Amino acid sequence: MRLLAAFSAVLLWLMMCLPTQVLALNSKTIFQLNENRVFQIRVLNRETGKKSSIGSGFIYGDSHQVITNYHVIGQIIQEPGRFYISYLAKDGTEGELRIQALDVAHDLALLISDQSLGKPIQSTTLPPRGAPVFAMGNPLDLGLTIAVGTNGGILNQTDDSRILFSGSLNPGMSGGPTFDETGKIIGINVATARNDISFIVPSRFLNELINSDSWPALETEAQFKTEVSRQLIEYEDQYIEKITAHDWPDIELRKLKLPGAISPTIRCWDNSKKLNINKLYNRFQIRCANQNNVYLDETSQFVGDLSYEYYWLESDQLDRLRFYNLYEKLNKDQINGRVSKEVVSNFNCQTWFVEIARQEFKSSLCRRDYVEYQGLSDVLFTAAMTGHKQQGFFITLTMTGVKYQSTLPLLKKFLESIEWNP
């Protein structure tokens, strides 16, 4: 008996010490376990009762709460009296949802129902890169489905707010959950670049939204837009402060040493045009830009852009007048894309001559403000080198959806980082 007791004790100790093997679930099982907890999220017109937009959502937090993407229900922000949000379950059950909280920067919305909707889905941390993951949603209003892919890891070029998913997300799947092999969610479907390149918001941002203890009242259009502006300004301020707080790498373009990728979120590319052998000048161009596209609304689309371009122009065949005319033509003075005057004001610009890297530049700093989002602006800075007969250099820097005053320290450091190498 003593021998048996000792053997049992050793066996129990081994069972406690050995790692537990977690059973991996397949896509069929994950679908069956969650098909009643994932909904189609619809924005409906109160007058017609018809769908204006659709996406997906799932029970998360408690039995009354549903998570989806901010862009799925964005119409409510514009016209909360005209539209309302509804969920549609797989069994045909439907009901109205209200917005409880938003995380605009990470494209999240927390919705709430007056009635219990079922058991919330649990979350977990991201599995190893290359592990299978499963995205559920309602593609193209065709019914609930599941897409199988792999975890491509956190993308640092999107400020660590996106997971690369090598699977196919189609319109209507935005806001649905993405699961690991244990059946817990690792994030929420958000966007696709097609060709099995898609993006997931990590679950930690869902948890931060759920665990927030300060949700402002969100009912009227004014309340929604005040909150959207506040969140975007806070997010962009932190983003800009982080960039200006550390040293920047350099890149060289002809006689200049210039700021390179000033943030891990930024990539720099050669953007020079192919030169024709009959051209009388050479043009070299570098473009640097981030990928922090933040959805604002239907009319404005995305903000959060930080991009800058360098142009070097030189010729030993054009006379001074012809070179100047070409130089002036190439120098941009506006942000790409057309935005209605109902969305943003006209640009208000200040122009002056300034010394940068011991060279004289004609510079312009322009600002336009968002009409309905107080404190949000687009900023455009240009600077063109003067005083050279057959050499030209100019900079174009743009930032969208930012607080104007917050951009000035970054712009100052940017210009002070430029060096001239004769």
N, C-alpha and C positions, 0 to 999 in steps of 0.2 A: 504493500500500500504506500509506504514511504517513497519507493522508487517511482510509482505511478504519479504520485503527487508532485514529485520533483520534476518529472518529465512534463506534466501539464503546466507547471510554472514556467519552465523554459520555453515551451511552445507558445504560451500566452505572451511572454516577453518578446519572442521573435515576431509575433503577429503585430505587436504594438510598435516595434522598431522598424520593420520593413515598410518601405513606401507603399501607399495605397494605390492600386492600379485603377485609374478612372476609365470607365467604359466609354469608348468613342461611339457617338451616335451618327447615323447616316442622315441624309437629307430628308428621306421619307419620314423617319421618326421625329426629327426636329419639326417638320411641317405639321405632323399630326398633333404634337404636343402644344403647338402654338397657334393653330389655325383659328381658334376662337378668341385669341388675345391680340390679334393683329387686324386692324380695321382699314377700310377705305375712308379717308378723310376728305370731305367735300365742302367746298364753299358754295352756298346756294343763294340765289337771288330771292329776296323776300316776296317780290311781286309775282315772279313767274314760277318759283319753286324749282327751277332748273339749275343744273350744275354750271358753275362758272369756271371752276378749277377743281382738280382732284389730286390726291396724293395718298400717303399711307401713314399710319400711326399705330401705337401699341400701348398697352396698359403698363404703367411704370410708376414707381413710387408707392401709391396706395391704389385701392380698387376703384377710386373715382378719378384718377389722373391718367392722362394720355399724353405721350410725347410725339411730336412731329417736327417737321422743318418749319422755320419761320417763313420761308418763301412759299410754302404750300398754302398758308392762310394769310398771305400778305395783303390781299384785297381788303380784308377787314380793317386794316390800318387806315386805308384811304377812305373807305365808306362804311363805317360800322353800322349805320342805320339802314343801309341798303342790302347788306349781305349778312349771312350767319353761317356758323360752322356746324356740320353734322357728321356723325360717324355712321358707317354701315358695316355691320358684322356679316360673317359668312352665312349665318342662318337667316339673314334678312332683317334682323333687328336693327333699328336705327334710333338716333336721338341727338339732341342738340348739345353742343359743347361750348364753353366759354373760355376765353384766354385768361389764364391765371398769372403767367409770367413769361418773359421773353429773354433770350440770349441772342441778340441780333448778330453780334460779331461771329458767332459760331453756328448761325442759322438754325436755332432751336426755338421751339415754342412749347410751353407746358399748358395743356388744356385740362378743363375739369368738367365733370358730369355731375348732375344732381343725384344720380343713382349709381349703385355699385355695378361695375362692368365685368368683374371677374378677378382672378388672381394675377397680381403684377408679375412681370417677367424680371428675373434677377440678372444682374450684370457681373462681369468679371474683368480681369485684366487681359491685355492683348497676348495671344499665344505667340510662339516663335515665328519668325519670318519664314514663309513657305508653308505654314500649316493651313489646312483646309478651313474655310469659313463659308457661311451660308447666309444669303441676304433674302429676306422675305418682303413682299410688297404686292401692289396691285398695278401691274403694267398696262398702260393704254386702256384702262377701264375694261379689261378682259377677265378680271377675276384674280383671286389670290394665287401667288406662285412663289417658288423658291429658286434662287440662282446660286450655283456652286462656283466658288473661286478660291483663291489663295490670298493669304495675308502678305502684302508687299511691304509692310512696316510703316512707321510714322514718317511723314514727309517733312523734313526741316525747312524746305523752301516754302511751306505754307504755315510757318510759325507753329509747328507741331500740332496743328489743329485738324489734320487730315491723315487718314490711313489709306494707303494705296491698296485697292481691291482689284485683283485680276479676274474680274467676272463682269457680267453684263447687267448694268442697271438701266432700265428703260423708263421713260416718262410715266409717272404715276407710282413708281417705287420709292420716290423721295419720302423720307420720314419713316420708312419701315426699319425693322431691327436687323442687325447682322449678328449671327451667332457663331460661337466656336463649336468644337466637337462635343462639348459637355452640355450643350443646349442653353448656355447662358450668353447674354449679349455682350459684344465687345464694342459696339457702337451703333450708329444710326446712318442709314443710306442718305447721301446728300446730293451727289452729282456724278456725271459721267462724261468722259471724253471720247466715248465710243471705242470700238475695236477692243473690247474687254479691258479697258482702262477706266476704272471708276474710283469713287472716293467715299470714305466713311468718316463721320465725326466720332472720335474716341469717346467711350462711355464715361470717362472722368468728367467731361463737360456736362453730360446729362446729370451726373450726381451733384455737381456744383450747383446746377439750376434747381434741382429738387431740394437740396439742403439749405438753400438760401433762406434767411429769416426775415427778409425785407422785400416783399412784393408790393409795389405801388398799385393803386387803383387804376385799372385799365378798362375803361368803358367808352369814353368819348374819343372822337378823332384827335382833339387837342391833347388828351392824356397819352394816347398812343404815340403821337409824334414827338411829344416832349421826352418820353421815355426812350424812344429810338435814338433821338439826338444825343441824349445824355450818355447812353451806352456806347455809341460810336465815338463820341469825343473822348470818353474815358479809355476806350480800347486804342484809338489812334495816338493819344497822348503817351500811353505806356509804350507803344510800338516805337514812336519817335525817340522817346527818352532812352530806350534800350539801345537804339542805333547810335545816338550821339555819345553814349557813355563809354564806348570802347574805341580803340584805334582801328583805322581802316586800311585795308591792303591797297597798293598802288597798281595802276596800269599805265603804260606809256603809249603815247600817240604822237609820232614825229618829235617835235621839240618840247612836248609837255609831259609832265608826270601828273596823273589824275587819280581821283578816288575810284577804286574798282568796285567790287561787290561789297557795299557798306553794311550788308546784313546777310545772314545765312538764307534769308528769304529771297534774296536777289540773285539773279543770274545775268551775266554779261555776255553779249554775242557780237561778233563782227557783223555789221549791217551795211557794209560798203556795197555800192552798186557795181555791177560788172562794167568795166571800162571799155569803151569803144576805141579801137586803135586810131580813129580819126578825131577823137576828142582832144581839145586843146588844153585840158586841165586834168588833174588827178584829184579824186575825192575819197577820203577815208572816213569811216563812220563806225562808232561803237554804240550799241544800245544796251542799257542795263534796266531791268524791271523786276518787280516782285510778282507774286501770284496770290496776293492776299485779297482776292475779290470778295467783297462783302455785299450781299444782296440788300438793297435799300427798298425799292418798290418797283411796280410795273413801269412807271414813267421814267424813273432815273436809272433803273436797273442796278448796276454795281458801282460801289465806291471802294476806297482803300488802295487805289493805285499809287504807287511810287515808282516813277520811271525817270531816267535821264539819258540824254543822248549827247555824244560828242561828234562834231563835224570838223574835219580838217580839209581845207581846200588850198590847192597850190597850182601855179601855172607859170611857165617861162615863155609862153607864146601869146598870151592875151595882154593887151595894153591895159593901163590902169582903169580906164572908164569901163571897158568891157568886163574886166575882172570884178569891179565893184557891182555892176548890174547883176552879174551871175551870183555873187556873194549875197546880195540883198534878196534875190529871188529864192535862194535855198534856205534862208534863215526863217524858221517857223515862228509864228507869234500867236498861236492858238492851240487849245487842246483838241485832239482828234475827237470826232464824233459830234453829232448834232443833238443838242438838248433844248427842248422848248423853253421859251421865255417864261412860261407858267411854272417851270420847275426851278430854273436858276435865273439870277439877275444877269445883266450885261457885265462884262469884265470892266473893272475899274483898275487902271494901270498907272504906275509911277515910273518915269524914265529918268535916268541920270547916268553920268559917266563915272566910272569907278576904276581904281587900279587893282588888278588881280595878277599876282605872280610877276610884278614889275612891268606889266603891260596894261595899256589903256583899253577898257571895254565899254561899249555902250550897252547898258543893261535895262531891263524892264521887269518889274514885279507886278503881277496882275492877280486880281482876286474877283471871284464871283460867288455869290451866296445862294444857298438853297432857300427857296421862298417859304416852304412849309416846314423846314427843319431848322429851327433856330440854332445858330452857332456853327452850322456846317458850311464849309466853303470848299471850292476848288482853287488851287494856287498854281500859277504858271510863272516861272522865272526863265528869262532868256538873257544871254550875254554874248555880244559879238565883239571880237578883237578888232581894234582899229589901228591905223598908222603903218600898215604894211602894204606895199604895192602889189605883191604877187603871192601873198600868203594870207589865209584867213582861217579863223577858228571860232566856233561858237558852240554854246551850251544851251540845251533846253531841258528844264527840270519841271516835272508836274507832280502834284499830289492832289488826290480827290477825296472828298468827304472828310475833311480835317478841320480843326480849329486853326484859324489863320495865325494867331499869335504863337501857337505851338510849333509852327514850321520854321520860324525865324532862327532859332538856335541851330537847327540842322543846316539851314541854308548858309549861315555864317561859317560854320565849321567846314562845309563843303567848299566854299570859295577859298578859305584859308589853307586848304589842303592841296591846292593846285600849285605846281612849280613849273617854272620855265627853264629849259635847258638849252642855251644858245649853241 
